[in-house]
């Protein structure tokens, strides 16, 4: 019995294109050819742009980390921590 292909040719082309695009990105999600360019070098007086690091706070991850502290003396690989959104009631 021949197994049917999971993807049709158009989907294969799209997946190949996505893989090709992702291969051009660094771990930060930005194009490596731009992030390694001399035009981004902060020591280059002729640089046309630069990068700055921004910090985001993930409140769901903060809640998980806080809850994990409650179990630090009783670790278990069976526990899985996850965050759920809790809406505040409107007044």
Phi and psi restraints in degrees (value plus and minus 20) as a CYANA .aco file:
   2 UNK   PHI    -106.1   -66.1
   2 UNK   PSI     111.1   151.1
   3 UNK   PHI    -102.3   -62.3
   3 UNK   PSI     116.0   156.0
   4 UNK   PHI     -93.3   -53.3
   4 UNK   PSI     120.5   160.5
   5 UNK   PHI     -82.5   -42.5
   5 UNK   PSI     120.2   160.2
   6 UNK   PHI     -90.8   -50.8
   6 UNK   PSI     -49.0    -9.0
   7 UNK   PHI    -146.9  -106.9
   7 UNK   PSI     126.0   166.0
   8 UNK   PHI    -105.0   -65.0
   8 UNK   PSI     150.6   190.6
   9 UNK   PHI     -76.1   -36.1
   9 UNK   PSI     -57.9   -17.9
  10 UNK   PHI     -85.8   -45.8
  10 UNK   PSI     -61.4   -21.4
  11 UNK   PHI     -86.4   -46.4
  11 UNK   PSI     -59.4   -19.4
  12 UNK   PHI     -79.2   -39.2
  12 UNK   PSI     -63.0   -23.0
  13 UNK   PHI     -83.6   -43.6
  13 UNK   PSI     -60.8   -20.8
  14 UNK   PHI     -85.7   -45.7
  14 UNK   PSI     -63.3   -23.3
  15 UNK   PHI     -84.0   -44.0
  15 UNK   PSI     -59.9   -19.9
  16 UNK   PHI     -83.9   -43.9
  16 UNK   PSI     -61.4   -21.4
  17 UNK   PHI     -83.8   -43.8
  17 UNK   PSI     -60.8   -20.8
  18 UNK   PHI     -85.0   -45.0
  18 UNK   PSI     -63.9   -23.9
  19 UNK   PHI     -81.9   -41.9
  19 UNK   PSI     -60.7   -20.7
  20 UNK   PHI     -83.6   -43.6
  20 UNK   PSI     -63.8   -23.8
  21 UNK   PHI     -83.9   -43.9
  21 UNK   PSI     -66.9   -26.9
  22 UNK   PHI     -84.0   -44.0
  22 UNK   PSI     -49.2    -9.2
  23 UNK   PHI     -85.6   -45.6
  23 UNK   PSI     -40.9    -0.9
  24 UNK   PHI    -108.4   -68.4
  24 UNK   PSI     -23.5    16.5
  25 UNK   PHI    -119.3   -79.3
  25 UNK   PSI     126.0   166.0
  26 UNK   PHI    -103.6   -63.6
  26 UNK   PSI    -199.8  -159.8
  27 UNK   PHI     -83.8   -43.8
  27 UNK   PSI     -35.0     5.0
  28 UNK   PHI    -110.7   -70.7
  28 UNK   PSI     -23.6    16.4
  29 UNK   PHI      65.2   105.2
  29 UNK   PSI     -13.5    26.5
  30 UNK   PHI    -124.6   -84.6
  30 UNK   PSI     131.9   171.9
  31 UNK   PHI     -83.2   -43.2
  31 UNK   PSI     106.2   146.2
  32 UNK   PHI     -82.9   -42.9
  32 UNK   PSI     -54.3   -14.3
  33 UNK   PHI     -84.8   -44.8
  33 UNK   PSI     -46.5    -6.5
  34 UNK   PHI    -104.3   -64.3
  34 UNK   PSI     -62.1   -22.1
  35 UNK   PHI     -92.5   -52.5
  35 UNK   PSI     -38.4     1.6
  36 UNK   PHI    -125.9   -85.9
  36 UNK   PSI     -14.7    25.3
  37 UNK   PHI     -91.4   -51.4
  37 UNK   PSI     126.9   166.9
  38 UNK   PHI     -83.8   -43.8
  38 UNK   PSI     -42.0    -2.0
  39 UNK   PHI     -90.1   -50.1
  39 UNK   PSI     -34.3     5.7
  40 UNK   PHI    -125.0   -85.0
  40 UNK   PSI     -23.5    16.5
  41 UNK   PHI     -89.0   -49.0
  41 UNK   PSI      98.1   138.1
  42 UNK   PHI     -85.0   -45.0
  42 UNK   PSI     -36.2     3.8
  43 UNK   PHI    -110.8   -70.8
  43 UNK   PSI     -22.0    18.0
  44 UNK   PHI    -111.6   -71.6
  44 UNK   PSI      95.7   135.7
  45 UNK   PHI     -85.5   -45.5
  45 UNK   PSI     -38.4     1.6
  46 UNK   PHI    -119.2   -79.2
  46 UNK   PSI      -8.0    32.0
  47 UNK   PHI     -79.3   -39.3
  47 UNK   PSI     123.0   163.0
  48 UNK   PHI    -124.4   -84.4
  48 UNK   PSI     -28.4    11.6
  49 UNK   PHI    -181.3  -141.3
  49 UNK   PSI     148.0   188.0
  50 UNK   PHI    -166.8  -126.8
  50 UNK   PSI     154.3   194.3
  51 UNK   PHI    -137.7   -97.7
  51 UNK   PSI     126.2   166.2
  52 UNK   PHI    -148.1  -108.1
  52 UNK   PSI     126.4   166.4
  53 UNK   PHI    -109.0   -69.0
  53 UNK   PSI     112.9   152.9
  54 UNK   PHI    -131.5   -91.5
  54 UNK   PSI     132.6   172.6
  55 UNK   PHI    -138.0   -98.0
  55 UNK   PSI     110.4   150.4
  56 UNK   PHI    -135.0   -95.0
  56 UNK   PSI     128.5   168.5
  57 UNK   PHI    -128.0   -88.0
  57 UNK   PSI     100.6   140.6
  58 UNK   PHI    -112.5   -72.5
  58 UNK   PSI      82.3   122.3
  59 UNK   PHI     -87.9   -47.9
  59 UNK   PSI     -49.6    -9.6
  60 UNK   PHI     -86.6   -46.6
  60 UNK   PSI     -64.1   -24.1
  61 UNK   PHI     -85.4   -45.4
  61 UNK   PSI     -55.8   -15.8
  62 UNK   PHI     -81.0   -41.0
  62 UNK   PSI     -64.1   -24.1
  63 UNK   PHI     -81.8   -41.8
  63 UNK   PSI     -61.4   -21.4
  64 UNK   PHI     -82.6   -42.6
  64 UNK   PSI     -68.1   -28.1
  65 UNK   PHI     -81.8   -41.8
  65 UNK   PSI     -59.2   -19.2
  66 UNK   PHI     -84.4   -44.4
  66 UNK   PSI     -61.9   -21.9
  67 UNK   PHI     -88.2   -48.2
  67 UNK   PSI     -56.4   -16.4
  68 UNK   PHI     -81.2   -41.2
  68 UNK   PSI     -51.2   -11.2
  69 UNK   PHI     -80.4   -40.4
  69 UNK   PSI     -50.2   -10.2
  70 UNK   PHI     -84.5   -44.5
  70 UNK   PSI     -38.7     1.3
  71 UNK   PHI    -135.8   -95.8
  71 UNK   PSI      -8.0    32.0
  72 UNK   PHI     -81.9   -41.9
  72 UNK   PSI     -48.6    -8.6
  73 UNK   PHI    -105.4   -65.4
  73 UNK   PSI     -29.6    10.4
  74 UNK   PHI    -154.7  -114.7
  74 UNK   PSI      45.3    85.3
  75 UNK   PHI     -87.8   -47.8
  75 UNK   PSI     129.2   169.2
  76 UNK   PHI    -174.3  -134.3
  76 UNK   PSI     113.9   153.9
  77 UNK   PHI     -94.6   -54.6
  77 UNK   PSI     -30.1     9.9
  78 UNK   PHI     -99.1   -59.1
  78 UNK   PSI     -39.7     0.3
  79 UNK   PHI    -103.3   -63.3
  79 UNK   PSI     115.9   155.9
  80 UNK   PHI    -144.1  -104.1
  80 UNK   PSI     105.0   145.0
  81 UNK   PHI    -119.6   -79.6
  81 UNK   PSI     117.0   157.0
  82 UNK   PHI    -167.4  -127.4
  82 UNK   PSI     138.0   178.0
  83 UNK   PHI    -121.1   -81.1
  83 UNK   PSI     125.2   165.2
  84 UNK   PHI    -146.8  -106.8
  84 UNK   PSI     123.9   163.9
  85 UNK   PHI     -98.9   -58.9
  85 UNK   PSI     113.7   153.7
  86 UNK   PHI    -141.1  -101.1
  86 UNK   PSI      90.1   130.1
  87 UNK   PHI     -97.4   -57.4
  87 UNK   PSI     121.0   161.0
  88 UNK   PHI    -102.6   -62.6
  88 UNK   PSI     123.7   163.7
  89 UNK   PHI     -93.0   -53.0
  89 UNK   PSI     120.5   160.5
  90 UNK   PHI    -104.8   -64.8
  90 UNK   PSI     123.1   163.1
